[in-house]
Amino acid sequence: MRTTVVFMNIFWGRLNAIFELARKRKGLLRRSEHLEELVKERTGLLTSANEQLKRGIEERKEAREALDQSEDRFRKLVETTGDWVWEVNDRFVYEYVSPQVKEMLGYEPEEVLGKSPFDLMPQKEDLRIAELIRLLVEKKKPIIAMEKIHIHKKGHPVVLETSGVPFFDKDGNFAGYRGIDRDVSQRKRIEKELDDYRGHLEELVRGRTAELKAANEELEAFTYSVSHDLRAPLRAIDGFSRIVLDDYSTKLDAEAERLLNIIRSNTQKMGQLIDDLLSFSRIGRREIRTGTVDMKALANGVIQDMRLSSPGEALDFEVKEIPPAYGDGAMLRQVFFNLLANAVKFTKGRDEPRIEISGRKDGDEAVYRVKDNGIGFDMRYAAKLFGMFQRLHPAHEFEGTGVGLAIVQRIVHRHGGRVWAEGEVNKGAGFYFTLPLKQDGGKDATGDA
């Protein structure tokens, strides 16, 4: 019995040990599984980190290669450009110099590094440029096309044009300039030659102008003298022809009377032409007395005089609102008179002749127009209208000497204006002229500044 009890105790002891061992083994299995999960998780994280590290390394490598390529392109660009590229620090000492310095100043880049731009300048020039740059540094401004003189290694001066931008450290403190220098010595030589030649040309122009002015004055004096001297014999021819016609008409046949009348008619035309030449000559010599001119009142005054001198003619004038101008009132009255007389002449024969005067402001000048519904003209011949003795119609159709419009042009040109005409055959014509609205630097004739 005791043996059985002992055996049972041993059995249960062994059985409990087996169960405890099984329980521990199961715990170890669970821990092992947990450790495997942790290893797998850490392995995944490590793998991911490794992949990210690889990608980072590749990206850095690519960025470095791109940077190297960019630096290589920049270096080649700097070294092949015709300009000298440089960098100076905050003490204006060269820290980078491109190879072009040798072509411009004869120095190797290594000879310039560590020097200041002012070391390569002549006396006084270095002080002048230093002061200009000091002001730019104070205001943190770029250098823009600054011309300065340097001394070549061989001793001759070289003019360079400098442009540069300031750069700053991470704290915002001035750290230096980066920029380029361009050799403009040849350009400066050409500019000097042009200035000298321009001065020579101006001197020639002044001389030629003086000669032309003297020649014009002599020509005008000659024209005035000749025209004045011709009037007396023409009056004598006309007078004696009239006397012959009056006193000897019974002794003259019809052909003789016709010829004498032709003589009188042509001497009168010649007299009118001489008067027009004298007027043209006086316009060139007369001093312009400028002031504000009421152009509408001036036009109405001319129209009133024309109505009084030709009471039997049906003259239909319309004067619209036109701006005042700045000029010589007496001369401008002559302009209106000649243009209106021209319009009246070429509207004769029309059923309803109409003449319109209008004007407008255009910037610093006023534009005026005298328009009619007369016979007009072919625009191919517009350039001839304002020439001396130029006529587009035969004298037997329309009277005149061909001087009136030339006088208009001369007066307007003396006022600094322009003249032109527009027209169409049988559809009328418009004559335009411009005048300044104000004297230089003053208010215009309308009162505006």
C-alpha positions, 0 to 999 in steps of 0.5 A: 500500500505504501509502495502504491502511495509512493508510486502515485506521488512520483507519478503525479510529480512527474505528470505535474513536471510534464505539464509545467514543462508543456506550459513553459514551452507554450510560453516560449513558443508565444514569445518566440512568435512575438519576437519573430513578429518584432523582427519582421516589423523591424526588418520591414522598417529597416528595409524601408529606411534603407530604400529611403536612404538609397533614394536619398543618396541617388537624389543627392547624387543626381542633384550634385551631378546637376549642380556640377553640370550647371556650374560647368555650363556657367563656367564655360559661359563666363569663360567664353563671354567677351565680358570680364566677370568678377566677384569682390568681397566686402573690402572690395578685394577680388575673390574671383576673376574670369580669364577675360581680364587678360584680354582687357587689361593684360593680367593673368587672373592670378595676378588680379586676385587679392587686389582691389579694382582701385589698384588698377586705376590711375590717380584721381580716378580711383578716388572718384569711383570709390566715392560713387561706389561708397554711395551705392553700398550705403543704399545697397544699390546695384552698379549700373553701366558705370564708366571707369578708367583702368590702366592696362599692364602695358601702361595705356588707359582702358575704359571699362563699363561696369555693372554689378549687384550686391550680395549679402550674408545670412544676417543681411550684412553686405558681403560684396559685389558680383558683376561684369566689366565690358571694354568700351574704349573703342566705343568711346573713341568713336563717340569722341570722333562723332562729337568732333565731327558733329562740332565740325558739322555744326560749324559748317552749318552755321557758316552755310546758314550765314551764307544762305541768310546773306544770299536770301537777304540779297535776293529779297533786296534784289527782288524788291528793288527790281519789282519796285523799279519795274512799276514805273515803266509799267504804269507808263506803258499802261498810261500811254496806251490808255491815252492812245485809245482815248485820244486817237480812237478815231484814227485806229482800226479795230485790230490796233485797238485790240492790240492796245487793249492786250498791251494794257491788260498784260501790263496790268497783270504784270503790275499785279504780279509785281505787287504780289512779289513785293508782298512776298518779299515783305513777308520774308523781311518783316519781323513777326509780332506774336501774341494771342490771336482770336482766329474766329474774329479775324476770319469774320473781319476778312469776310466782312471786308470781302462782302463790302468789296464785292456787294453784288456777289452771292458769297455764302460763308460759314465760320464754325467755332475755331480755337485761338492761336499764337502768332502775328495777327496782321500776317494771319489775316493775310493767310485768311484773306488769300485762302478765302479769295482763292475759295471765292475764285474757284466757286464762281459758277456754282449754283450754291457756292459755299465756303466753310472755315473750321478748326480744332486743337491737336496737341500743342497746335491748332489745325484750321481748314478753309473748305469750298465746294468749287471745282477742286483739283487733282491730288496728283498735283497737290504738291504744286499748289503752294509753289511760286507761280504754280497754277493748275488752271489756265489764266483765261479761266481763272485770274491770278498770278500764282503767288497767293498760296505761296504767301500763305505757305511762307507766313505759316512756315515762319510761324512754325506751322504746316500747310497742305491741301486736299481735293477732288475734281468737281467736288471742292477742296480743303486747305489746311494750316497749323499754328502753335497754340502757345509760346514756348514754355507758356500757356496756350492761346486758350488759357490752358497750361 
